[in-house]
Amino acid sequence: MSNHGVGMNLRTRARWAIALSCALLAGAAGAATPGDNVGVVRDLASRVGPIVGSALACPEINHPRIQAIADKFRAVIREVSTNEAERDDISRLFDRYVNDGRSSVNAGRVDCKSADRQLTDLETSISGPSLASVIGPSSANAAPAPVASVAPPPAPAAQTTVALATAPTVAPSVPLGTQPAVRGVTDKEIRFGIVAPFSGASRELGRQMKLGIDTAFNRVNDAGGVNGRMLRLLAADDGYEPSRTLDAMKTLYDKDQVFGFVGNVGTPTAAVAVPFALERRALFFGAFTGANILRNDPPDRYVFNYRASYAEETDAVVHYLVRIRKLQPRQIAVFAQADAYGDAGFAGVAKAFRTLGVNDVSILRLGYKRNTVDVDDAVSTLKAQKGQIRAIVMVAAYRAAAKFIERTRDSYPGMIYSNVSFVGSTALADELMLLGPRYANGVIVTQVVPAVGGYSSAVLEYKNALAKYFPGEAPDYVSLEGYIAANVLIQAIQKTGPQIDTERLIDNLEAMRNLDLGLGTPLKFGRAEHQASHKIWGTALDENGKYTPLELD
């Protein structure tokens, strides 16, 4: 289609939008409740927003013309909203459509001549009575007029009227023209979302991850924020069930309009969350999982990891068991959750076996169902091995791991138990100490952060901030990971500057080299490297339930 044809089609669609807006407003005139008016304005947002946005993307269009329309529409939003939350929700919807209009021009789908014509048609249409006189409350006995389909208008759009003219001016939430409207970003804040278990058997993992991120955000916000904006974290609970993850992601993205996601918890849930984020080109940063589904080669542009992978954790512990503890590979079994998380950990063990030149087909895998502590089958299978197994590599959540140790410790007093970091180190120690010191003593956990009992710069900074913002909360490996991941993100946001959007932020993340946060290992990203750290720290519980350093090599 020629550019002339495209322009004519766009102008026709603009006139359709204006005519339909008038019909909607007229149809709402008999409505007796504010909710009906809100629906009308939501629909108008989808029609006015793209026109405003496409005009903003064209430098030759006079900015005051655009600002006047935007201000009038925001006044309409205030006029019909029944509460602040509703007003904010419609304003975010309008901003999203404005951004869509900008994108249409930037992508070449709309040219600036067409954008100017659409704006002119809209300007002509907004002389007339105020919104209140058109959609104001009517007699309680009046029935709402149905909204009929609208035929293409035979008259020019200049003859139709959208009633936006005389409502009082309200300043926009984001000054138009300072930068393109960006989801989750206002002149005062940047909103991020986290989907994690805040209920169910793994709720402590979600609580601790959010706690660490909130601690980092509070610390930087107290110092004035990042480039003048506060960082805000909104949470949604999926209970560590993939069937609930999609709705949680949609709530944060569509309703709360978050800029991106940080600190999501879990592998099976990530299998749902990551495709959702990628389809929308939304940042998915610092998830609490070491699974390979977040570590594609080459990496997905919008997915960044702070932590080492499960493959790296299990490789480290298998080599420790074989080289330091002098076990034969056949004496090592795996206790793994029966889902993508367990599969990821088991695959890491299998890969470690192959690097040792050992066939991985014969690895004994014991399992349990996610969000349960039903370990009966796993215990029975282990006992059938007649004492051949001397070490268990565990890829489990803390309650199931503790239950398995409880059920097997007496029968296998010399058994070596190791866990990957996702287990939740503090929660595991608490569960085991409730059973007694002999259940905790010697249990190994590989970590992706330094010891929380240490005195490194990063750990001391974290503990000071945690005590300040969340007094009474004990330092924890999961919250420390959330704190570190959030600080890596904060560094990139600061470098991006005030004109932030997802693509600029990702460019700065990919340019990050040798970031020193005091961990004892530098952090870095690249276009082909979206995992900042490959470091594994070994720890083991003592009889007092405290983690002590363990040299893995």
C-alpha positions as CSV (number, residue, x, y, z in Angstrom):
1,M,0.0,0.0,0.0
2,S,1.3,3.5,-0.8
3,N,2.0,6.1,1.9
4,H,-1.0,8.1,0.6
5,G,-3.2,5.0,1.0
6,V,-1.9,4.4,4.5
7,G,-2.5,8.1,5.4
8,M,-6.1,8.0,4.1
9,N,-6.8,4.8,6.0
10,L,-5.4,6.2,9.2
11,R,-7.5,9.4,8.8
12,T,-10.6,7.3,8.2
13,R,-9.9,5.3,11.4
14,A,-9.3,8.5,13.3
15,R,-12.7,9.8,12.2
16,W,-14.2,6.4,13.2
17,A,-12.7,6.8,16.6
18,I,-14.1,10.3,17.1
19,A,-17.5,9.3,15.9
20,L,-17.6,6.2,18.1
21,S,-16.4,8.3,21.1
22,C,-19.4,10.6,20.6
23,A,-21.8,7.7,20.3
24,L,-20.4,6.2,23.5
25,L,-20.8,9.5,25.3
26,A,-24.3,10.0,24.1
27,G,-25.2,6.4,24.9
28,A,-23.9,6.9,28.5
29,A,-26.0,10.0,28.9
30,G,-28.8,8.0,30.5
31,A,-26.5,6.0,32.7
32,A,-27.3,6.2,36.4
33,T,-24.0,5.0,37.9
34,P,-20.4,6.4,37.7
35,G,-19.2,2.9,36.7
36,D,-20.8,3.2,33.4
37,N,-19.0,6.5,32.7
38,V,-15.7,4.9,33.7
39,G,-16.2,2.3,31.0
40,V,-16.8,5.0,28.4
41,V,-13.6,6.9,29.4
42,R,-11.6,3.7,29.3
43,D,-12.8,3.2,25.7
44,L,-12.0,6.8,24.9
45,A,-8.4,6.3,26.3
46,S,-7.8,3.6,23.7
47,R,-8.8,6.1,20.9
48,V,-7.4,9.4,22.2
49,G,-4.2,8.0,23.6
50,P,-2.7,6.8,20.3
51,I,-3.5,10.1,18.6
52,V,-1.7,12.0,21.4
53,G,1.2,9.6,21.3
54,S,1.8,9.7,17.6
55,A,1.7,13.5,17.7
56,L,4.3,13.6,20.5
57,A,6.7,11.5,18.4
58,C,6.7,14.2,15.7
59,P,8.9,17.2,16.5
60,E,7.2,19.4,13.9
61,I,3.8,19.2,15.7
62,N,3.5,22.1,18.2
63,H,3.7,20.7,21.7
64,P,1.1,23.0,23.4
65,R,-1.5,21.6,21.0
66,I,-0.8,18.1,22.3
67,Q,-0.5,19.1,25.9
68,A,-3.9,20.9,25.8
69,I,-5.7,17.7,24.7
70,A,-3.8,15.5,27.1
71,D,-4.6,17.8,30.0
72,K,-8.3,17.9,29.1
73,F,-8.5,14.1,28.9
74,R,-6.8,13.8,32.3
75,A,-9.4,16.2,33.6
76,V,-12.1,13.9,32.2
77,I,-10.4,10.9,34.0
78,R,-10.5,12.8,37.3
79,E,-14.1,13.9,36.8
80,V,-15.5,10.4,36.3
81,S,-13.3,8.4,38.7
82,T,-14.9,7.4,42.0
83,N,-11.7,7.0,43.9
84,E,-7.9,7.5,43.6
85,A,-7.1,3.9,42.7
86,E,-9.6,4.0,39.8
87,R,-8.2,7.3,38.6
88,D,-4.6,6.0,38.7
89,D,-5.7,2.8,36.8
90,I,-7.3,4.8,34.0
91,S,-4.4,7.2,33.9
92,R,-2.0,4.3,33.4
93,L,-4.2,2.9,30.7
94,F,-4.2,6.2,28.9
95,D,-0.3,6.5,29.2
96,R,0.0,3.0,27.7
97,Y,-2.0,4.0,24.7
98,V,0.0,7.2,24.4
99,N,3.1,5.0,24.3
100,D,1.6,2.8,21.6
101,G,1.0,5.9,19.5
102,R,4.6,6.9,19.8
103,S,5.7,3.4,18.8
104,S,3.6,3.5,15.7
105,V,5.4,6.6,14.5
106,N,8.9,5.3,15.5
107,A,8.2,1.9,13.8
108,G,7.1,3.7,10.6
109,R,3.5,2.5,10.8
110,V,2.2,6.1,11.0
111,D,3.8,9.1,9.4
112,C,3.8,12.6,10.9
113,K,1.5,14.1,8.3
114,S,-1.2,11.5,9.2
115,A,-0.5,12.2,12.9
116,D,-1.0,15.9,12.4
117,R,-4.3,15.3,10.5
118,Q,-5.6,13.0,13.3
119,L,-4.7,15.6,15.9
120,T,-6.4,18.4,13.9
121,D,-9.6,16.3,13.7
122,L,-9.5,15.7,17.4
123,E,-8.9,19.4,18.2
124,T,-11.9,20.3,16.1
125,S,-14.0,17.8,17.8
126,I,-13.5,18.9,21.4
127,S,-15.5,22.1,21.4
128,G,-18.9,21.6,23.0
129,P,-20.5,20.9,26.4
130,S,-18.6,19.7,29.4
131,L,-18.4,16.0,30.1
132,A,-20.6,16.5,33.2
133,S,-23.4,17.8,31.1
134,V,-23.2,14.8,28.7
135,I,-22.6,11.9,31.1
136,G,-23.8,13.4,34.3
137,P,-26.2,11.4,36.5
138,S,-29.8,11.3,35.3
139,S,-33.1,10.4,36.9
140,A,-33.0,7.2,38.9
141,N,-35.8,5.9,36.7
142,A,-34.0,6.4,33.4
143,A,-32.8,3.2,31.7
144,P,-29.2,3.2,30.3
145,A,-29.3,3.6,26.5
146,P,-27.7,0.7,24.7
147,V,-24.5,1.3,22.7
148,A,-25.2,0.4,19.2
149,S,-22.7,-0.3,16.4
150,V,-21.7,2.8,14.6
151,A,-21.7,3.0,10.8
152,P,-18.8,5.0,9.1
153,P,-19.7,8.7,9.4
154,P,-20.7,10.3,6.1
155,A,-19.8,13.8,7.2
156,P,-16.3,14.9,7.9
157,A,-15.0,14.4,11.4
158,A,-14.9,18.1,12.0
159,Q,-18.7,18.0,12.4
160,T,-18.7,15.6,15.3
161,T,-18.1,16.6,18.9
162,V,-16.2,14.9,21.7
163,A,-17.2,16.6,25.0
164,L,-13.8,17.3,26.6
165,A,-13.6,21.0,26.3
166,T,-14.7,22.7,29.5
167,A,-13.5,20.4,32.2
168,P,-10.9,21.9,34.6
169,T,-7.3,21.5,33.7
170,V,-5.4,18.8,35.6
171,A,-1.6,18.4,35.3
172,P,-0.5,15.1,33.8
173,S,1.1,12.6,36.0
174,V,4.2,12.6,33.7
175,P,5.1,15.8,31.9
176,L,4.4,15.1,28.2
177,G,7.4,15.6,26.0
178,T,10.1,15.1,28.6
179,Q,10.5,11.5,27.5
180,P,8.2,8.8,25.9
181,A,5.7,7.4,28.3
182,V,7.2,4.3,29.7
183,R,5.3,1.6,31.5
184,G,5.9,1.7,35.3
185,V,7.9,5.0,35.2
186,T,6.6,8.3,36.4
187,D,8.5,11.5,37.3
188,K,8.6,10.2,40.9
189,E,9.0,6.4,40.8
190,I,9.8,3.2,39.0
191,R,7.6,0.3,39.7
192,F,8.9,-3.3,39.7
193,G,7.0,-6.5,40.3
194,I,7.9,-9.8,42.0
195,V,5.9,-13.1,41.7
196,A,6.7,-15.5,44.5
197,P,5.2,-17.8,47.0
198,F,3.8,-15.8,49.9
199,S,1.6,-18.6,51.0
200,G,2.0,-22.4,51.1
201,A,4.9,-24.6,52.0
202,S,7.6,-22.4,50.4
203,R,6.3,-19.0,51.5
204,E,9.4,-18.2,53.5
205,L,11.4,-18.2,50.2
206,G,9.1,-15.5,48.8
207,R,9.1,-13.5,51.9
208,Q,12.9,-13.4,52.3
209,M,13.5,-12.6,48.6
210,K,11.1,-9.6,48.8
211,L,12.7,-8.6,52.1
212,G,16.1,-8.4,50.5
213,I,15.0,-6.4,47.5
214,D,12.9,-4.0,49.7
215,T,16.0,-3.5,51.9
216,A,18.1,-2.4,48.9
217,F,15.3,-0.2,47.5
218,N,14.7,1.5,50.9
219,R,18.4,2.2,51.2
220,V,18.7,3.9,47.8
221,N,15.3,5.7,48.3
222,D,16.5,7.2,51.6
223,A,19.4,8.7,49.6
224,G,17.1,10.4,47.2
225,G,16.3,7.5,44.9
226,V,17.8,6.8,41.5
227,N,18.0,9.9,39.3
228,G,15.3,11.5,41.4
229,R,12.9,8.5,41.3
230,M,12.0,6.2,44.1
231,L,12.1,2.4,43.5
232,R,8.9,0.5,44.4
233,L,8.3,-3.2,44.6
234,L,4.8,-4.7,44.1
235,A,4.2,-8.3,45.0
236,A,1.9,-11.1,43.7
237,D,1.5,-14.5,45.3
238,D,1.5,-17.6,43.2
239,G,2.0,-20.1,46.0
240,Y,4.9,-21.7,44.1
241,E,2.3,-23.2,41.8
242,P,2.8,-22.6,38.0
243,S,-1.0,-22.8,37.5
244,R,-1.3,-19.5,39.5
245,T,1.8,-17.8,38.0
246,L,0.2,-16.4,34.8
247,D,-2.6,-14.6,36.7
248,A,0.0,-13.2,39.1
249,M,2.1,-11.9,36.2
250,K,-0.9,-10.4,34.5
251,T,-2.0,-8.6,37.6
252,L,1.4,-6.9,38.0
253,Y,1.9,-6.2,34.3
254,D,-1.6,-5.2,33.2
255,K,-3.2,-3.8,36.4
256,D,-0.2,-2.5,38.3
257,Q,1.7,-1.5,35.2
258,V,5.1,-2.5,36.4
259,F,8.3,-1.6,34.5
260,G,9.7,-5.1,34.8
261,F,10.1,-8.1,37.2
262,V,12.8,-8.6,39.8
263,G,13.4,-11.6,42.1
264,N,10.7,-14.0,41.0
265,V,11.0,-17.3,42.9
266,G,11.1,-20.8,41.4
267,T,11.9,-22.9,38.4
268,P,8.5,-24.4,37.5
269,T,6.9,-21.0,37.9
270,A,9.6,-19.4,35.8
271,A,8.7,-21.7,33.0
272,V,5.4,-19.7,32.9
273,A,6.7,-16.3,33.8
274,V,9.7,-16.0,31.5
275,P,7.7,-16.5,28.2
276,F,5.1,-14.0,29.5
277,A,7.9,-11.4,30.0
278,L,9.7,-12.2,26.7
279,E,6.5,-11.8,24.7
280,R,6.1,-8.3,26.2
281,R,9.8,-7.5,26.0
282,A,9.7,-6.8,29.8
283,L,12.8,-7.1,32.0
284,F,13.1,-10.3,34.0
285,F,15.9,-9.8,36.4
286,G,17.6,-11.6,39.3
287,A,15.1,-14.6,39.6
288,F,15.7,-16.9,42.6
289,T,16.4,-20.0,40.5
290,G,19.5,-21.5,39.0
291,A,17.7,-23.4,36.2
292,N,18.9,-23.5,32.6
293,I,15.5,-22.3,31.2
294,L,16.8,-18.8,32.2
295,R,20.2,-19.4,30.7
296,N,19.8,-19.9,27.0
297,D,22.7,-19.7,24.6
298,P,22.7,-17.1,23.3
299,P,20.9,-15.5,26.2
300,D,17.4,-14.0,25.9
301,R,17.8,-10.3,25.7
302,Y,15.3,-9.5,28.5
303,V,16.4,-12.2,31.1
304,F,19.3,-11.5,33.5
305,N,20.6,-13.6,36.3
306,Y,22.7,-12.6,39.3
307,R,23.3,-16.1,40.7
308,A,25.3,-19.2,39.6
309,S,23.3,-22.0,38.1
310,Y,22.1,-25.3,39.6
311,A,24.5,-27.1,37.2
312,E,27.4,-25.1,38.8
313,E,26.2,-25.8,42.3
314,T,25.7,-29.6,41.8
315,D,28.9,-29.9,39.8
316,A,30.8,-28.3,42.7
317,V,29.3,-30.6,45.3
318,V,29.7,-33.8,43.2
319,H,33.4,-33.0,42.7
320,Y,33.7,-32.3,46.5
321,L,32.2,-35.7,47.3
322,V,34.4,-37.6,44.8
323,R,37.7,-35.7,45.2
324,I,37.6,-34.6,48.9
325,R,35.4,-37.1,50.6
326,K,36.7,-39.9,48.3
327,L,33.3,-41.4,47.4
328,Q,32.6,-43.4,44.3
329,P,30.0,-41.9,41.9
330,R,27.8,-45.0,42.4
331,Q,27.5,-44.1,46.1
332,I,25.8,-40.7,45.3
333,A,22.1,-40.4,44.8
334,V,19.8,-37.5,44.1
335,F,16.7,-36.5,46.1
336,A,14.8,-34.0,43.8
337,Q,11.5,-32.3,43.6
338,A,9.3,-33.9,40.9
339,D,9.2,-30.9,38.5
340,A,11.4,-28.6,36.5
341,Y,13.3,-27.5,39.6
342,G,14.2,-31.1,40.4
343,D,15.0,-31.8,36.8
344,A,17.4,-28.9,36.6
345,G,19.3,-30.1,39.6
346,F,19.4,-33.7,38.5
347,A,20.7,-32.6,35.1
348,G,23.5,-30.8,36.8
349,V,24.5,-34.0,38.7
350,A,24.3,-36.0,35.5
351,K,26.6,-33.5,33.8
352,A,29.1,-33.6,36.6
353,F,29.1,-37.4,36.4
354,R,29.9,-37.2,32.6
355,T,32.8,-34.8,33.2
356,L,34.2,-37.4,35.6
357,G,33.9,-40.0,32.8
358,V,31.1,-41.8,34.5
359,N,27.9,-43.0,32.9
360,D,25.0,-41.0,34.2
361,V,22.3,-43.6,33.4
362,S,22.6,-45.4,36.7
363,I,22.2,-42.4,39.0
364,L,19.5,-43.1,41.6
365,R,16.8,-40.4,41.7
366,L,14.5,-40.2,44.7
367,G,11.6,-37.7,44.6
368,Y,8.6,-36.0,46.1
369,K,5.7,-33.9,44.9
370,R,6.1,-30.1,45.0
371,N,4.5,-28.3,48.0
372,T,4.3,-31.5,50.0
373,V,6.5,-33.4,52.5
374,D,5.5,-36.8,51.2
375,V,8.8,-38.6,51.2
376,D,7.6,-42.1,51.8
377,D,8.4,-43.5,48.4
378,A,11.8,-41.8,48.4
379,V,12.7,-43.4,51.8
380,S,11.5,-46.8,50.7
381,T,13.5,-46.6,47.5
382,L,16.6,-45.6,49.4
383,K,16.3,-48.5,51.9
384,A,16.0,-50.9,49.0
385,Q,19.6,-50.0,48.0
386,K,21.0,-52.1,51.0
387,G,23.3,-49.4,52.2
388,Q,25.1,-48.7,48.9
389,I,24.3,-44.9,49.0
390,R,26.6,-42.8,51.2
391,A,25.6,-39.3,50.0
392,I,22.4,-37.5,48.9
393,V,22.5,-34.4,46.7
394,M,19.2,-32.7,47.5
395,V,17.3,-30.5,45.1
396,A,14.4,-29.7,47.3
397,A,12.5,-27.1,49.3
398,Y,13.3,-26.7,53.0
399,R,10.4,-28.6,54.5
400,A,10.7,-31.6,52.3
401,A,14.5,-31.7,52.7
402,A,14.1,-31.6,56.5
403,K,11.5,-34.4,56.5
404,F,13.7,-36.6,54.3
405,I,16.7,-36.1,56.7
406,E,14.4,-36.8,59.7
407,R,13.2,-40.1,58.1
408,T,16.6,-41.4,57.1
409,R,19.2,-40.0,59.7
410,D,18.8,-42.9,62.2
411,S,19.1,-45.6,59.5
412,Y,22.1,-43.9,57.9
413,P,24.0,-42.1,60.6
414,G,27.0,-41.5,58.3
415,M,25.0,-40.2,55.3
416,I,26.3,-37.0,53.8
417,Y,23.4,-34.6,52.9
418,S,23.9,-31.7,50.6
419,N,21.4,-29.1,49.3
420,V,21.5,-26.5,46.6
421,S,20.9,-22.8,47.6
422,F,17.3,-22.7,46.7
423,V,16.5,-24.8,49.7
424,G,16.4,-21.7,51.9
425,S,19.3,-22.1,54.2
426,T,17.9,-20.4,57.3
427,A,14.5,-22.1,57.0
428,L,16.2,-25.5,56.6
429,A,18.4,-24.9,59.7
430,D,15.4,-23.9,61.7
431,E,13.4,-27.0,60.7
432,L,16.4,-29.3,61.5
433,M,17.1,-27.7,64.8
434,L,13.5,-28.3,65.9
435,L,14.3,-32.0,65.3
436,G,17.5,-31.9,67.3
437,P,21.2,-31.0,66.8
438,R,22.1,-34.4,65.3
439,Y,19.8,-33.8,62.4
440,A,21.5,-30.5,61.5
441,N,25.1,-31.3,62.2
442,G,27.1,-31.7,59.0
443,V,24.4,-30.9,56.5
444,I,25.9,-29.1,53.5
445,V,24.4,-26.2,51.6
446,T,26.0,-24.7,48.5
447,Q,25.5,-20.9,48.4
448,V,25.6,-18.3,45.7
449,V,26.3,-15.5,48.2
450,P,28.9,-15.1,50.9
451,A,28.3,-16.3,54.4
452,V,25.8,-14.1,56.2
453,G,27.9,-14.5,59.4
454,G,31.0,-13.1,57.7
455,Y,32.5,-9.6,57.7
456,S,32.8,-8.8,54.0
457,S,31.9,-5.3,52.9
458,A,28.8,-6.5,51.1
459,V,27.5,-8.5,54.0
460,L,28.1,-5.8,56.6
461,E,26.3,-3.2,54.4
462,Y,23.4,-5.7,54.0
463,K,23.1,-6.4,57.7
464,N,23.2,-2.7,58.6
465,A,20.5,-1.9,56.1
466,L,18.4,-4.9,57.2
467,A,18.6,-3.8,60.9
468,K,17.6,-0.2,59.9
469,Y,14.6,-0.9,57.7
470,F,13.4,-4.2,59.1
471,P,14.5,-4.4,62.8
472,G,14.1,-7.8,64.3
473,E,14.6,-9.7,61.0
474,A,17.6,-12.0,61.1
475,P,20.2,-12.0,58.3
476,D,19.3,-14.8,55.8
477,Y,21.0,-16.2,52.6
478,V,17.8,-15.7,50.5
479,S,17.3,-12.1,51.6
480,L,21.0,-11.4,51.0
481,E,20.6,-12.7,47.5
482,G,17.7,-10.4,46.9
483,Y,19.6,-7.5,48.3
484,I,22.6,-8.2,46.0
485,A,20.5,-8.7,42.9
486,A,18.6,-5.5,43.6
487,N,21.9,-3.6,44.0
488,V,23.2,-4.8,40.6
489,L,20.0,-3.6,39.1
490,I,20.2,-0.3,40.9
491,Q,23.7,0.2,39.5
492,A,22.4,-0.3,35.9
493,I,19.5,2.1,36.5
494,Q,21.8,4.8,37.8
495,K,24.0,4.4,34.7
496,T,21.0,4.6,32.3
497,G,20.1,8.0,33.6
498,P,16.8,9.8,33.9
499,Q,15.6,9.0,30.3
500,I,15.1,5.3,31.2
501,D,13.3,2.7,29.2
502,T,13.7,-1.1,28.9
503,E,16.0,-1.1,25.9
504,R,18.4,1.6,27.3
505,L,18.5,-0.3,30.6
506,I,19.4,-3.6,29.0
507,D,22.1,-1.9,26.9
508,N,23.7,-0.7,30.1
509,L,23.3,-4.1,31.8
510,E,25.1,-5.7,28.8
511,A,27.9,-3.1,29.1
512,M,28.4,-3.8,32.8
513,R,32.0,-5.0,33.5
514,N,33.8,-5.8,36.8
515,L,31.2,-4.5,39.2
516,D,32.7,-4.7,42.7
517,L,30.0,-4.9,45.4
518,G,32.4,-6.3,48.0
519,L,31.5,-9.9,47.4
520,G,35.1,-11.1,46.8
521,T,34.3,-11.7,43.2
522,P,33.6,-9.2,40.4
523,L,30.2,-9.2,38.6
524,K,29.8,-8.7,34.9
525,F,27.4,-9.0,32.1
526,G,27.8,-8.9,28.3
527,R,25.8,-9.5,25.1
528,A,26.6,-13.2,25.3
529,E,26.7,-13.3,29.2
530,H,23.5,-12.6,31.2
531,Q,24.7,-14.3,34.4
532,A,26.6,-11.9,36.7
533,S,28.3,-14.4,39.0
534,H,29.6,-18.0,38.7
535,K,30.9,-18.2,42.3
536,I,29.9,-21.0,44.6
537,W,30.5,-20.9,48.4
538,G,30.4,-24.0,50.5
539,T,28.7,-24.1,53.9
540,A,27.9,-26.8,56.5
541,L,25.7,-26.7,59.5
542,D,27.2,-27.3,62.9
543,E,25.4,-28.8,66.0
544,N,24.2,-25.3,67.0
545,G,22.4,-24.8,63.6
546,K,25.0,-22.2,62.4
547,Y,26.5,-22.3,59.0
548,T,30.3,-22.6,58.8
549,P,32.5,-22.2,55.7
550,L,33.3,-25.4,53.8
551,E,36.1,-25.6,51.2
552,L,34.7,-27.4,48.2
553,D,38.0,-27.8,46.3
